[in-house]
């Protein structure tokens, strides 16, 4: 609060905000943690917000350590970017995550439909499986498959071979914990590569889809007596990344 008071008092006399800033400086220096003081300031803040003084009301809420409430008001009034910024600088990890999750849900809503931006928010939260799921639902099969593969490689997702499922490690998720390989992006990416005539690349990714990819593997090498070993060697296979951009 000392720094806040200093900044408020530095407002020049010819500034239109000089009077208000001076009063705010007095307010900040007299704030106490008593119940009546907190209640009064919160009441004034909510009244200001209800009467169109959103920024001023948010400032008062932050003065009494009600930043989480301030973020909710900002989101209610459509100030999603400001709410995210405030959450990052004032809230703890759990509270900040709640604010950003609500933003991600809003970005994914039909009215907004900014899923690419939502993906960036989810990445900042460590919701890696949800990102893969969204990429797949957006039909970015190549990006989804490569993203999941990278997550597996660096240990933020794990493959449970005994139950043939992929599951997230200790990261934040949005009510999603498990996904079977049957519904993973690997198989759809393999089919995409096959449609482009990249048979070896398709076989490589079909093999990573587990049992779900067996039928596609048979179709790719029908009448050839099995899958050549070289096809499953990633270093020797052209998977067609450039072709699927």
N, C-alpha and C positions, 0 to 999 in steps of 0.2 A: 504493500500500500504506500510506502514511502516514495517509491519511484512514481506511482500514479499521481500522488499529490504534487510532486516536483513538476511533472509534465503539465498538469493542469494550471499550476501557478506561472508557468512559463508563457502562457497565452498572452499575446500583446494586447494593450489597452484598446487598440483600434480594430481588433478582431471582433466580429459580431457575436462570437461565442464567449467573449471575455467574462461577462457577468455570470453566465451559466457555469462556466468552468471554475470560476472563483467559488461559487456556491457548492459545486461538486467537491472541490478541494476541502471545504469546511466539513461537508458531510462525511467524506472518507476519513478524516482525522477524528471524527467523533463516533464512528461506528464501534459498537460494543457487541459482545457475543450474547448479551442477555436476550431472553425470550421475547419480551415486548419490542425491543429494538428490531430484532430479526423479523418479527411478524409485521411490524409497521412498514418496514422497507419492502418486504415482499408484497404487501397489499398495494403500496404505491406503485411498485413495478408492474404488477398485473393490471392495475387500472390504466397505467400509461400505455401498456401494450394493447389493451382493449380499445384505447382511444387513438390509435394510430402512431404512437410513439414507441415503435418496436425497438429501435436501437437503444434508446434511453432506458427502457425497461430492462433490456438484456444486460446493460451495464450495471444497473442496480442489483440484479440477481447475482451477477458475478461478484459483486462487492461483498455479498453475504454467503459466498461459497455455494451458490445454487446454480452452478454452470450447467448441470444436467438438465434442470428445468429450463434454463435459457436455451439450450439446444433444441429441446422439444418445441418451445415456442417458435424458434426460428424455422424449424421444419414445418410446423403447422401453417406458417405464413409464407411458405414457399422459398425460404432462404436456405436452400440445401447446402450450397457451397460454404456459406458463412457458418452454418451449424457444424459442418465437417471440420472447418478450420478451428473453431472454438473447441470442439471435442479433442482435437489433437493437442492443443496447447494447455487445456485446463483440466481435462478428465483423466482418470486412471485408465488402465488398459481395458478393463471389462466394460466400463461405462462408455468409453470411446468406441469400442467394438459394437455396442448396441446402437449407437448413433449411426455409425457407418453401415451397419446391416440394414437399418431402415432406409438409408439412402439408396443402397443397392436394390432393395425391393421396389422403391419408387422408380428408379431408373428402368427397371424391368417391366413396369406396369404398361398395359396397352396404351394408356394415354401419353406416356413419355417415350417408351420404346427406344431407349438408348443403352442397349445391352452391351455394346462395346465399351462404353464408359463404366457400366456396372462391373464388367470383368476387371477393369483396372482397380476399382474399389475392393473387389473380392481378393485380388492378388495382394493388396496391401494388408488384408486381414489374415492372409495365409489360408484362405478357403480354396485350396488347390483342386480338390475333387469337384467342387461346385463349378470352378472355372472350366474344367474339362467337360463337365456335363453341359454347360452352356454353349461351349464351342461346338459340341456335337449336335445340340438341338438347333443351332444356327446353321447346321450343315457345313461347317468348316471342318470336314473330316480329317484333312491333312494336319491342320493345326491342333485339333483335339488329340489325335493319335500321337503326334510328336511331343505335345505338352505332357501327356500322361507318361510317355516313355521317359522324358526328362525327369519327371517327378519320381518315377520308379528308380531311375539311375541314381538320383541324389538323396533317396531315402525319405522323401516327404509323403510318398505313398508306398505301400507294400503289397506284394503279391503273395497270397496264401495259396500255395500249390495244392494243399490237401483238400481244401474246400473250393478251389477254383474260383476265388473271388479276389477282387481288388478292394483294399480298404485304406482309409486315411490313417495316418499316424496321429501324433498329438498336435493337431492343428485345429483351428476354429472352422466349423462347418455350419451351414444353414439347414439344419434338420436333415442332413443326409450323411449316412455313415458308410453304407456298403453299396457296391455295384457289382453285378456278375459280369464276367468277361463276355457273356452272350450279348450284353447290352453296351459293351465298351465300344470305343471308336475304332479299334483296330480292324474289325471286320469290315466296317463301312469304308475305311481308308483302302483296304485291300481291294474291295469291289471297285472303288474309284480308279485305282491304278490299273486294274484289269480292263476297265472301260477305255483307258488311254493306251492300251496295248503293252503295258509294262508288266509282263507276266511274272518275271522273277521278283520284282518289287512287291507285286500282289501276293505272291507266295510267302515272302518273308513276313509280311504283316498278317496274313491269314494264319500262319503258324503261331503267331503271338496271341491270337484270339482264342487259343485253346481248342476245346472240343467244338466250339461254334464255328471254327474255321476249317474243320476237317472236310466238309462237303465241298467248299470252295477249292480246297487243295486238290481234291479228286477231280473236280471239273477242269482245273488248270492243267493237270498232267494226265488226263484221261487217255488211256491206251499207251502210255509210256513206261508202265511198270514201276511207278513210284516217283517220288520227288528226289531229284539230284541233290546230293549233299551240298554242292556249291551254292544252290539256291538259298539255303538257310544261313549262309555266311554273309553277315551284314556288310563286311568290308568289300565283298566282291559283287554286291548287288546294286544296281542303279534303281533307286526307289522313285525317281521321277519327281523330286521336290520342286524343281523349276517348272515342270510341266503342269503342276496343280495349283500354282499361284493364281 
